[in-house]
Amino acid sequence: MNHATPARFLAANEATATAPAPQAADRLMPLLRRGRSARLLHQQLPPPHPALRMSVIIPAKDEVANLPATLAALAAQTDLHGRPWPAGSFEVIVLANNCTDHTADLVREQARRFPTLVLHVAELCLPTAKAHVGRARRLLMDEACARLELLGRRHGIIASTDADTRVAPTWLAAIEAEIAAGADAVGGRILTEMRGPALRPLRRIQTADAAYRLLCARLEGLLDPAPADPWPRHHQHFGASLALTAHAYRLVGGLPEVRYLEDEALCQALRRHDLKLRHSPAVQVLTSARRQGRVEVGLSWQLREWLHLSRQQREPQVENPVQLARRWQLRRQLHACWRNCPGAETAALVTRLGLPKMLVLKQLRQAATFGVLWEWALANSPALAVASVPLSQALLLLPRLIQSHLVAAGVGVAAG
């Protein structure tokens, strides 16, 4: 998803979230104690294959046109050497929710077309208040997690994609490699399919925005490097290509059940628990550029916003790179104070944060994870606020900032 996450929607959206997911021990509860939708989903699925180690979930609403290509790409998965995956080692679960077309029938037809693909489909009609992607993806992820745990695979992988998305042939293999290297979760690179002259203005904006995001990722890696997410990396962690272990899923309490941006909310929960999120360039998918999507705020929403700006001959506003750089530098300093206990450098940091010293010291002592501390700092420190600038201005600033920090670090070469 080559776009700026519409963060201004997220706080209000999270306020509608339901209670956290059950913890691991609760999976042993009698089936009748589950919610009705969860029970119906569970009852429509056969037991997991004994060799299962990855469960791919796809929420689908009226996706007859797109699902054949999506499922064909999953049926063509290979390992990193081009060999077919072992039978039964991964499964695909499609939830046809609130469909008015023949989505479920089409999935059953595709299962016959690809007999080596372990493909399941369930049909649900969610009540109006729950008929959103957050609920559908939560039901699927809960079920996938329970199936992996049933086999004793707490480090088995739950992988999410969308019904209008085609994953690369080595998508699963690249995800598994990143998890094996130590990641708890993996965000994949999401490329958008744009063809035809009518979409050229939109493509130009998207290309510029993607350049901005990648340059920001490079600068962030210089100022506050994350050992589990080194350069080269990207900036995306969205439902079209997002994976995590069953253990990580349980630890954060499951997917937040919100109407939209549920993927962003899940990644915030991962950060809150100091789990390792890898933005892997090796994990790639191609998604559609439809402007009429299935969610209120997402890629289709962003594409419509960009198209509207293009027609008005206006450019997008993005976060100021200079202020982002200051934020990342302060985050690195705050992390060092939290990790090493408050010391002589804390007083200077408190001054930079613009917060009362005793309040900062209290948070440093009480925060069980750095993610919790950083979330508090973002909400309270005026020094961490970031204003907006035109995208073109940000694209001029970022290479200069990157070069100056490379030179300061003794590298002295252009960022690549």
N, C-alpha and C positions, 0 to 999 in steps of 0.2 A: 504494500500500500504506500505509494509514493506521495504522502501528504502529511501535513502537520496534524497531529492528533488534536481534535477540537477540545482542548482541556477544559474550556469554560463550561462544557456540558457535564463534565465528569462528576463534580461534587454533588450536583442536584440528582444526577442519575444514581449515584451510590446511596443516596438517602432512601431510595426505594428498594434497596437490596433486602433479601430475606435473611434469616438466621444462618450462621455458618454451617458448612456441611458436617455430617457426623464424623467423628474421629474413627481411626482404624478399627478399634474394638467394636464399634457399633455396627460393623458390617455383619455381625453375627446375629443381629436382631431378627426376630421373626419377620417374614415377608409382609405379613398383614400390618405391621407397624410402619411400613413405608407409605409415602404419599401415593395417592391413587395413580397419578401419571407415571411415577417411577415403577409401581407394581405392573402396570400395563405394558410398559416398555420391557421390563425384565421377563415377563411371561411370554413375550413374542420372540424371544431369542433362545437358541439352543445353548447348551453348555459350551464353555470355551474349549478349543482344541488343546490337548495336553502340551503341545509344543509352542503355544502362544507366548510371545514376548513383546509384541507391539499391537496396540489396538487403535485403529484410525477411525475417527468419528466425523460425520458429516451431517449437519442439520440441513434439511431441504424443504422448501415450501414452493410448490409449483415449479419444479425444475426439470420437467421432461426434456426441454430443449438442450440443457447444459450437461446433465448428468452422464450421458453416454461417453463423452470425451473425458470427463473427470474419472470415471470408473475404468476406462480403458488405460489411462495413464497409471493408475494404481495397479492394474493387472500386469503392467509391463515393468514392474520394479525389479531391479537387479542389485547385486552387491557392487562394491567399488571396482571389481574386476570384470563386470559385465555378465556375471553368472546369475541365473534366476534364483530367487529367494527360496529357501527350503519350505516345503509344503507345511502349511499350518502355523508358520512362525509369526505371521501377522494376519489380522482380520480387518474388515471394513464394516462399520455399523452406520447405516443411513437411517435417520429419523425423519420420516415424511410427516410433518406436522401441519395440520390445518390446511391440507391441500385441496384444491378444487379441480386438479387435473389427475392424471394417472401416474404420478411420480412413483408410488410404491410398486405398481405393476411393472413399470419400466425397470426398476431395480431388480425385480425377480427375473425379468427377461435377460438383463445383463449378467445375472448370476449363471444363467444357463449358457450364455455366450462365452463366459470365462470360467470354465469348471474348476480351474486350479486356484481361482481367487476365492478366499473364504469371505463371502459377502452376505451380510444380514440386513434386513429391513424391518422396521417397526412403524406402525401407523398410530398417530395420536391426534386427537382434536383437543387442543389446550383451551381452557376457558379464556375469555376475552382478556381478563386482567393478567393472564400468564402467557398470552400468545405472542411471545417475542423471542428473539434469538438468544438472549441471556438464559431464559428458562430452557429452551431446547438444547443449547450446548451444555448447560449444567446437567441436565438429565443424562445426556450421552456420556459426558466425562465421568459422572458418578458411576454409571454402569460399567464403563470401560475399566475404571479403577477397581471396582469390586471384582470383575472377572480376572484381572491380573492378580489380585490379592488371593482369590480363591485357589490359584495355582501356586501360591507362595512366592510370587514374583513382585516384591515390593519395589524393586528397581526396574520393573517392566515399564514400558513407555506408552503414554497416552499421546497420540498425535492428532491434531485438529487441522482440517482443511475445509474449504467451502465447495458448494455444489457447482459453482461457475469457475472452478480453478483446476488447472492441469499441473500436476506435480512433475518434477524432473524425474528421469528414470532412476537416479540414485538418491532420491529424496529420503527414503527411509534409511538407507545405508549411511548417508551423511549425518542424519540425525543421530543414529545409533553411535557413530564414531565420536560425535561431540559429547554425548552422554558418557561414553566409555572414557573420554579424556578428562572427565571431572565435572562437566556441566550438570546442573539440576534441571535446567530448562533451555530450550533452543528456539529462538526466533529465526525464521527463514527469510531470505530475500524474496520479496513479492514484486514481480514485474507485471506491468499492465499492458494488455494487448490493445493497441490503438492503430487503426488502419483507416485510410481514406483522407481526402483533402479537408473534409468538414471538421476533422479532429486535430488538424495541425495547430491551431492556436492553443488548444488544450494540451497537446503534446509538448509544446514549447514551455508552457508554465510548469507542467509536471517534471520535465527534464531539469529545469532550473531549480525547482524545489528539491528534487532528489540530490542535485549537486550540493545544495545548501546543507541538507541533512547529513550527507556523507562527509563534507568538510567539517561540520560540527562534531561528528563522531571522531574524526581525526584529531581535532583540537582537544576534545575532551580526553582522548587517550593520552595526549601529551601532558595535560595538566593534572589529571587524576587517573592514572592508568589502573585498569581492573585486570588483575592477573588471569581471571577466568574468561575475559572478553578482550583479548589483545587485538591490535591492528594487524592485518586488515579485518575490518568488521563493518557492519552497516547499522541501520537505525530502526529496523522494523521488528515488531513482535505482535502480530495480529492473527486473528482466527484462521485466516487462509493458510497460514504456515506457522504453527505454534505447537511445541511438544514439551512434555515434562514427565518426570518419573512419577509413578504411583505414590512413592514415599513423599515427594515434594507436594503433590496434590493434596494428600491428607494433612501434611504439616501446615499448610496455609488455610485449611478449612474448606477447600474446594473452590470452584469458580463462583465469584460473586454473581448473584442472580439479579442482574440489572437489565434494563430494556435495550441498552446499546453500550458500546465500548466495554463490554464484558472482558474482552481480551486485555485491554489496557488495565482494567481493575485487577485482573488476575496477576499481571506483571508487577503492579504496585504491591500486591500482597507478597509476591516472591521477594521483592526488594526489602519489604518490611521485616522479613524473616532472614535477611542476609543470605538468601539462596543465590546460586550462581546462574545467571542468565547469559547465555552466549548468543550473539548476533552473528550467525555463521554465513559467510558468503558462499560456502559450499552447498548450503541447503536452499534450493530455489524452486519457485512455482511461477506459473503464468496465470493471471486472472483476467476476467473480462472487464471492459470499460463501460459497462452499462451505467446509465445515469438514473435509472429507476430501480433501486435495490430493494432489499427485504428488511432494512433497518432504517431507523430515523436518522441516525448519525453514523456515518461510516464512509467507505470509499466512494460509493455512489453519491452521497451527500457532498463530499469534497469535490468530486468532479463537477457537479452542478454549480457549486460555489465558484470554482475556477472558470467555468464557462461563462458564468454571469459577469465575473470581473473582466474577462477577455472582451466580451461584447461592449462593456462600458469603457474599454481601454484603460483599465486600472490594473495595478499589479498587487499581488498578495503582500500582506504584512507578516513578518516573521520575527522571532525573538532576536534581540540585539546581541551579536556575537561578543562584543566587548563586555557586556554585562554577564553573558553566559560564562565567559572566561573567568571573570571575578568569582562567580558562583562556584565553578568547579575548583578553583584554587582554595576558596574557603572550605569547601567540602573536604578536600584533602587534609587541610589543617585540622578541621574538626574531627575527622576520623582518627588522625594521629593522637589527638588529645584523648579521645574516648578509648582508644586501644591501649594507650600507655598510662592512663590515669592522669588527672589534671596535674600539670607541672608549671614551670616558669613561663612556658609559652602561652598558657591559657589566658592570662591577663590581656595580652596583645590581641588574641583571637576574639575575646569578649568585646573589646573596643571595636574591632572590625565588624562584628555582627550587630553592634548597636543595641545590645540587650543587657539587662541588669546582670551583674556578675554572679550573684547568689542564685539567680534563676538558672543560668547556664550551668553552674556547678551542680545544682540539683539534678538537672536533666542528664548531665554526664554520668552522675552516680547511679541514677535510677534506670536508664535505658538498657533493656536487656539485649537489644541488638542495635547496631549502628543505623539500620534502616528506620527504626522507630525514632531515633534521635534526629536523623536528617529530615524526616517528615515533619517533626515538631519545629525544627529550625526553619524550614521553608514556609511554614504557616505563620511564623512569628517574627523573623528577622527582616527588617526593612532593607538591609544590605543585600539580601538575596533576591529582591524583586527584579524583574526583567521587563523592560519596555519593548515595544515593537518598532521595527524599521522596515522600509521597503525591501523586498527581496533582492533587487538589483544592488542596493547599497550593501546588504549583508554579504553578497557574493564578491564584492570588491574588498571588504574588510577581512574576510576569513583567510584567504591565502597569505595576506600580510601578517596576520596574527600567528598563523601556523609557522611561517618562515622565521619570525622573530623568536618564537619559542624553540624551534629547532636549532637556531644559531646559539641561543642562550644555553641549550643543552650540549653544545659542541658538535652538533651534527652538520648544520650548515648546508643542507641540500633541500630541494623542494619536496613538499609532501606529495606522496603518490599513493 
